[in-house]
Amino acid sequence: MLNKGVINLATLRENAIAIKNRLNPCVKFCAVCKADAYGHGAEEVSNAIYDIVDCFAVALPEEGVKLRQCGIKKDILVLTPIVKYDIDSIVRHNLTACIDSLSTLKDVERVAKRYRTAVKVHIAINTGMNRFGMDDLDELKSAFEFVKDKKYIAIEGIFSHFYNPQDERATKTQLKKFLLAKKVAICYNKDTVCHVSASGGLLRGIQLDMVRVGILLYGYKPFKCNAISVKPVLKVYTHVIRTRRVKKNENVLYGDYPALKDEEYCILRWGYADGLFRKETKGKINNACMDAVAYRLNGTRKNAVRLPDADALAKNYDTISYEILTKITMRLRKEYIR
């Protein structure tokens, strides 16, 4: 039997309401459901908070199509800039495309015209992360000029992303650059939706016209902050398949890894194929196998083990909760509490 992930949709809704209550009345709430809703199940998550949020965001067109297929009718923004072979899917499934070049904008318009279907796009602006986005405000002006009087394409919004929201100075620098782009955009269309904040930006108090909230929905914060109270939505359980005793200098698992003392440990059916990091960390004995790991008992119940929350596990591995959530849910049997 697969390990079990228990996802509390009531907690998810509580988190969404807490976030909604933090927003100014005219600010749109975009729920980020990329990477299968950070491992929580995009279909279940999006339907559970459908009445609370204004729209959704994903990373890939394929993720947006899946949301459409499960009944999501609200706007779905694809956050990663699209390439030519994405355009057909974008148009046919009424997804909102991310564009970061004038040439791609023209490509989308041609396909939309062929289908006689209007397409909305958001222009990505590079404000310092240097991942993607338009660098030149003149290109942004050219994009708005291009869509003038076009029937099948419209620039609905522009957006950017804070690369280090913990750093107030860096955030202010990026925001200043983005506000210059906003000035250009609203000169062409005063209703342009301008958004720059994900969860970190929201915790910083920066809202503009919309916020794109991901990790906060699932109960974690990108950095310590008391601005919003949220609770983890997911708990993971695995199985103890054996308990064993080993004597000092006897081997444990792969390789030349002798025990340092006589001790009792348990074998969990949870390995790096389940998203667990291979290297040794607190409580583990040596490296994980693909499908199993050894943990010191230390009073652990022998029928099932509740694994640490994402922040605790992330701390052990010097990473972040985002990586933990998307990894450890890869081979789970998901159960939903409503």
Backbone torsions as a table, in degrees:
resi	resn	phi	psi	omega
1	MET	NA	139.9	178.6
2	LEU	-66.3	155.4	170.0
3	ASN	-62.0	157.8	-172.4
4	LYS	-111.2	132.7	171.4
5	GLY	-112.6	118.5	179.9
6	VAL	-99.1	117.7	-175.7
7	ILE	-112.5	117.1	-175.7
8	ASN	-92.1	102.4	-177.6
9	LEU	-71.9	-24.0	174.8
10	ALA	-66.8	-40.7	175.8
11	THR	-65.3	-40.8	176.4
12	LEU	-56.2	-45.6	179.7
13	ARG	-65.3	-39.1	177.2
14	GLU	-60.6	-42.5	177.7
15	ASN	-62.7	-43.9	-179.1
16	ALA	-62.3	-40.8	179.4
17	ILE	-66.8	-40.0	178.0
18	ALA	-61.4	-39.9	177.9
19	ILE	-67.9	-45.8	179.9
20	LYS	-58.0	-41.2	-179.4
21	ASN	-66.5	-21.5	179.7
22	ARG	-81.1	-19.9	-173.8
23	LEU	-82.0	147.3	171.5
24	ASN	-65.9	152.2	-171.4
25	PRO	-54.5	-34.1	-175.8
26	CYS	-93.8	2.3	-176.8
27	VAL	-87.3	130.3	179.1
28	LYS	-79.2	145.8	179.8
29	PHE	-107.8	108.9	178.1
30	CYS	-103.2	117.0	-179.0
31	ALA	-88.9	123.6	-178.2
32	VAL	-88.2	116.9	-177.1
33	CYS	-119.2	26.2	179.2
34	LYS	-69.1	166.1	179.5
35	ALA	51.0	48.3	179.7
36	ASP	55.7	44.8	-178.5
37	ALA	55.0	52.3	-179.9
38	TYR	53.7	35.4	177.5
39	GLY	89.3	-2.5	-174.8
40	HIS	-88.9	-9.7	-178.3
41	GLY	100.3	98.0	-172.3
42	ALA	-62.8	-38.2	-177.8
43	GLU	-66.1	-48.6	-179.5
44	GLU	-65.7	-42.8	-178.0
45	VAL	-63.7	-48.6	-176.1
46	SER	-64.2	-39.1	178.0
47	ASN	-70.8	-32.0	-178.3
48	ALA	-68.2	-30.4	-176.7
49	ILE	-113.7	15.0	-174.2
50	TYR	-55.3	-40.8	-176.0
51	ASP	-79.1	-9.3	-176.6
52	ILE	-97.0	-36.7	-173.1
53	VAL	-97.6	164.8	-179.3
54	ASP	-94.4	-30.1	-177.4
55	CYS	-163.4	178.6	-176.3
56	PHE	-129.5	159.8	175.4
57	ALA	-134.4	143.2	176.2
58	VAL	-132.8	174.9	179.1
59	ALA	-94.4	-34.3	-171.8
60	LEU	-126.1	149.7	176.6
61	PRO	-56.1	-37.8	-180.0
62	GLU	-59.0	-35.9	177.6
63	GLU	-67.6	-38.2	177.2
64	GLY	-65.3	-39.7	178.4
65	VAL	-60.6	-41.5	179.3
66	LYS	-62.3	-38.3	177.1
67	LEU	-66.0	-40.8	176.1
68	ARG	-60.0	-42.1	-177.5
69	GLN	-67.5	-22.3	178.0
70	CYS	-96.7	12.2	171.1
71	GLY	101.6	5.7	179.4
72	ILE	-76.1	118.9	-177.7
73	LYS	-106.8	-13.4	178.9
74	LYS	-72.0	167.9	-179.0
75	ASP	-58.4	140.9	176.5
76	ILE	-126.9	114.6	-179.7
77	LEU	-93.3	125.9	174.5
78	VAL	-88.9	115.2	-169.2
79	LEU	-80.1	-25.0	-179.7
80	THR	-88.7	134.1	179.5
81	PRO	-53.9	134.1	-175.5
82	ILE	-81.4	159.1	173.6
83	VAL	-116.1	173.4	-170.4
84	LYS	-55.8	-42.2	-176.4
85	TYR	-75.8	-1.0	172.9
86	ASP	-87.4	-21.6	-165.2
87	ILE	-63.8	-42.5	-179.2
88	ASP	-56.8	-45.9	-179.9
89	SER	-66.0	-39.9	177.6
90	ILE	-57.3	-47.8	-176.5
91	VAL	-69.3	-47.3	-174.4
92	ARG	-66.9	-27.3	-176.6
93	HIS	-108.3	14.6	174.4
94	ASN	54.6	48.2	175.9
95	LEU	-95.4	154.6	176.8
96	THR	-94.5	121.5	-172.1
97	ALA	-89.3	144.5	168.0
98	CYS	-90.6	128.2	-178.4
99	ILE	-122.4	137.5	175.0
100	ASP	-131.6	18.7	174.8
101	SER	-153.8	151.5	178.2
102	LEU	-65.2	-36.0	-178.8
103	SER	-64.0	-39.9	178.3
104	THR	-67.8	-37.9	176.7
105	LEU	-57.6	-43.0	179.1
106	LYS	-66.5	-37.5	177.5
107	ASP	-62.4	-43.5	179.7
108	VAL	-63.4	-42.3	-178.9
109	GLU	-61.5	-39.1	-179.4
110	ARG	-64.0	-43.8	-179.7
111	VAL	-68.9	-43.1	179.4
112	ALA	-60.0	-39.8	179.2
113	LYS	-65.0	-39.5	179.2
114	ARG	-63.3	-39.7	178.8
115	TYR	-82.5	-11.6	-173.8
116	ARG	55.1	45.2	-178.9
117	THR	-128.9	127.0	-180.0
118	ALA	-72.3	136.3	-179.2
119	VAL	-123.4	137.0	174.9
120	LYS	-101.2	142.4	177.6
121	VAL	-131.5	154.5	169.6
122	HIS	-117.3	134.2	-179.7
123	ILE	-91.1	125.0	175.3
124	ALA	-81.2	135.4	-179.2
125	ILE	-116.9	127.7	176.6
126	ASN	-82.8	114.2	179.6
127	THR	-111.8	7.4	177.9
128	GLY	143.1	-13.7	177.8
129	MET	-75.4	-27.0	178.0
130	ASN	57.6	40.8	174.8
131	ARG	-100.8	-60.1	170.3
132	PHE	-155.1	174.1	-178.8
133	GLY	120.7	153.6	177.1
134	MET	-66.9	134.8	178.6
135	ASP	-92.2	-25.1	-167.7
136	ASP	-112.6	123.9	178.3
137	LEU	-65.5	-25.6	176.1
138	ASP	-65.1	-35.9	176.8
139	GLU	-67.3	-37.0	176.5
140	LEU	-62.0	-43.3	176.7
141	LYS	-60.2	-42.7	179.6
142	SER	-62.6	-35.6	178.5
143	ALA	-64.3	-45.0	178.3
144	PHE	-66.2	-37.1	177.5
145	GLU	-63.4	-39.5	-177.7
146	PHE	-63.0	-40.2	-174.8
147	VAL	-81.2	-6.1	177.9
148	LYS	-55.9	127.4	176.1
149	ASP	65.5	9.4	175.5
150	LYS	-81.1	135.9	-175.1
151	LYS	-83.2	-30.7	-168.5
152	TYR	-110.8	9.9	176.8
153	ILE	-148.0	143.1	179.0
154	ALA	-145.3	140.8	173.8
155	ILE	-87.9	105.9	-178.4
156	GLU	-83.2	-34.2	-174.1
157	GLY	-154.0	168.8	169.6
158	ILE	-130.9	153.2	-178.6
159	PHE	-155.6	162.3	173.0
160	SER	-144.5	-171.5	-174.8
161	HIS	-147.8	135.6	177.5
162	PHE	-79.6	125.6	-178.0
163	TYR	-83.5	-19.1	-179.7
164	ASN	-152.1	73.6	-175.0
165	PRO	-64.3	-15.4	174.8
166	GLN	-66.1	-26.2	-175.9
167	ASP	-93.4	107.8	-175.6
168	GLU	-63.0	-39.8	-178.2
169	ARG	-65.7	-46.8	179.7
170	ALA	-61.7	-40.6	-179.7
171	THR	-64.0	-43.2	178.7
172	LYS	-63.6	-38.8	178.7
173	THR	-63.2	-45.4	178.7
174	GLN	-64.9	-42.7	-179.2
175	LEU	-61.0	-40.8	179.1
176	LYS	-59.6	-43.7	178.8
177	LYS	-64.9	-41.0	-177.9
178	PHE	-67.1	-37.3	-180.0
179	LEU	-64.8	-27.5	173.4
180	LEU	-66.1	-40.7	176.9
181	ALA	-66.8	-36.9	178.4
182	LYS	-61.4	-40.6	178.6
183	LYS	-58.5	-42.0	177.9
184	VAL	-63.3	-47.3	-174.8
185	ALA	-61.8	-46.1	-175.2
186	ILE	-74.9	-15.4	172.2
187	CYS	-66.9	-32.1	179.3
188	TYR	-89.4	-36.4	-178.6
189	ASN	-150.5	107.6	-175.6
190	LYS	-64.8	-16.8	-179.2
191	ASP	-95.2	9.5	178.1
192	THR	-57.1	129.0	178.9
193	VAL	-82.3	112.7	-177.2
194	CYS	-107.0	121.5	-176.4
195	HIS	-140.9	139.4	-177.3
196	VAL	-135.5	-17.2	-172.4
197	SER	-97.3	127.9	161.9
198	ALA	-95.3	-154.8	-176.9
199	SER	-58.6	-42.9	-178.6
200	GLY	-63.8	-42.6	178.4
201	GLY	-64.4	-38.6	177.0
202	LEU	-61.6	-43.5	178.3
203	LEU	-63.0	-27.1	176.0
204	ARG	-77.0	-10.9	178.8
205	GLY	91.7	12.7	-178.4
206	ILE	-99.6	118.2	-174.1
207	GLN	-118.3	-45.1	-174.7
208	LEU	52.8	-132.4	-174.6
209	ASP	-92.8	-21.1	-177.9
210	MET	-157.8	151.7	172.3
211	VAL	-123.3	143.8	179.2
212	ARG	-108.2	103.7	-171.3
213	VAL	-107.0	122.4	177.6
214	GLY	-115.7	-82.5	-169.4
215	ILE	-58.4	-33.3	177.6
216	LEU	-61.2	-37.0	178.7
217	LEU	-57.3	-36.3	-172.8
218	TYR	-92.3	4.1	169.7
219	GLY	101.7	15.2	-178.7
220	TYR	-131.5	160.3	-177.8
221	LYS	-121.5	144.4	178.3
222	PRO	-69.5	-20.7	174.4
223	PHE	-158.1	162.5	-177.3
224	LYS	-65.1	128.6	-178.6
225	CYS	-166.0	139.9	-178.8
226	ASN	-98.8	9.5	-174.6
227	ALA	-63.5	-35.5	-179.3
228	ILE	-136.1	138.9	177.8
229	SER	-102.5	121.5	178.0
230	VAL	-133.3	161.1	-178.2
231	LYS	-128.2	144.7	178.6
232	PRO	-57.8	138.1	-177.0
233	VAL	-92.3	-27.6	-172.6
234	LEU	-109.0	136.4	167.5
235	LYS	-125.3	139.4	-176.5
236	VAL	-116.1	134.7	179.0
237	TYR	-123.0	142.2	175.7
238	THR	-131.5	179.6	-173.4
239	HIS	-110.6	137.3	168.2
240	VAL	-85.6	114.8	-176.7
241	ILE	-98.5	-18.8	175.0
242	ARG	-154.9	150.1	164.4
243	THR	-118.5	140.5	-174.3
244	ARG	-138.7	158.9	171.6
245	ARG	-116.1	143.2	179.6
246	VAL	-133.8	145.1	177.3
247	LYS	-94.8	156.2	178.8
248	LYS	-51.6	135.8	178.3
249	ASN	77.3	-1.8	172.0
250	GLU	-78.9	154.4	-175.3
251	ASN	-79.6	150.3	176.0
252	VAL	-133.2	118.1	179.1
253	LEU	63.6	-160.6	-173.2
254	TYR	-67.2	150.4	169.2
255	GLY	81.6	-174.1	-177.9
256	ASP	-92.1	74.8	-176.5
257	TYR	-122.8	83.5	-178.9
258	PRO	-74.7	148.6	174.8
259	ALA	-67.3	142.9	-178.7
260	LEU	-84.4	-14.6	179.9
261	LYS	-160.9	168.3	171.8
262	ASP	-67.6	129.2	178.0
263	GLU	-161.1	165.0	177.3
264	GLU	-106.4	140.1	179.4
265	TYR	-144.7	167.9	178.9
266	CYS	-120.4	151.5	174.9
267	ILE	-103.5	119.1	177.4
268	LEU	-97.7	145.0	175.9
269	ARG	-85.4	76.0	-174.4
270	TRP	-162.0	112.9	-176.4
271	GLY	-134.1	-165.1	-176.4
272	TYR	-72.6	-15.7	171.6
273	ALA	-71.8	-16.1	176.0
274	ASP	-95.8	7.7	178.5
275	GLY	96.6	-4.9	175.9
276	LEU	-68.9	139.1	176.5
277	PHE	-71.3	144.0	-173.2
278	ARG	-71.8	-36.7	-170.6
279	LYS	-68.1	157.5	179.5
280	GLU	-67.0	144.2	175.3
281	THR	-149.5	-176.2	-174.3
282	LYS	-55.2	126.6	177.3
283	GLY	91.2	-27.4	179.3
284	LYS	-82.0	153.3	173.2
285	ILE	-108.6	107.8	179.5
286	ASN	63.4	-168.3	-174.3
287	ASN	-78.0	153.3	176.9
288	ALA	-73.8	151.4	169.1
289	CYS	-88.3	178.7	179.8
290	MET	-62.8	-37.0	-173.0
291	ASP	-126.4	9.3	-177.4
292	ALA	-155.2	159.4	178.5
293	VAL	-150.8	150.3	178.4
294	ALA	-103.9	129.9	176.7
295	TYR	-125.8	143.3	172.0
296	ARG	-64.1	141.6	-175.0
297	LEU	-65.6	-60.7	179.4
298	ASN	47.2	44.8	176.3
299	GLY	81.4	6.4	-179.5
300	THR	-62.2	136.6	174.1
301	ARG	-61.1	144.8	-170.9
302	LYS	-94.7	-2.5	178.5
303	ASN	-95.7	-34.9	178.1
304	ALA	-157.8	155.5	-177.9
305	VAL	-126.4	128.9	172.6
306	ARG	-84.4	121.6	-178.1
307	LEU	-78.4	156.8	-178.7
308	PRO	-60.3	156.9	175.6
309	ASP	-68.8	169.7	-171.4
310	ALA	-62.6	-38.4	179.4
311	ASP	-65.2	-41.8	-179.6
312	ALA	-64.7	-43.9	-179.5
313	LEU	-69.1	-38.3	178.5
314	ALA	-61.8	-39.2	179.1
315	LYS	-62.0	-40.0	178.7
316	ASN	-61.8	-33.2	-174.3
317	TYR	-105.8	9.6	178.3
318	ASP	55.4	48.4	177.9
319	THR	-136.3	-158.0	-177.0
320	ILE	-123.9	160.8	-176.9
321	SER	-61.3	-32.0	178.9
322	TYR	-54.9	-47.9	-177.6
323	GLU	-66.8	-41.2	179.4
324	ILE	-60.6	-49.6	-175.5
325	LEU	-61.6	-43.0	-177.6
326	THR	-75.2	-21.7	179.0
327	LYS	-85.1	-50.8	-170.1
328	ILE	-74.9	-7.0	178.8
329	THR	-97.3	5.6	-174.9
330	MET	-65.8	-34.4	-174.7
331	ARG	-130.3	55.9	-178.8
332	LEU	-114.7	150.2	166.7
333	ARG	-94.2	110.2	-174.6
334	LYS	-84.1	133.1	173.0
335	GLU	-121.9	136.4	-174.3
336	TYR	-112.1	133.1	174.0
337	ILE	-106.4	130.4	-178.2
338	ARG	-111.6	NA	NA
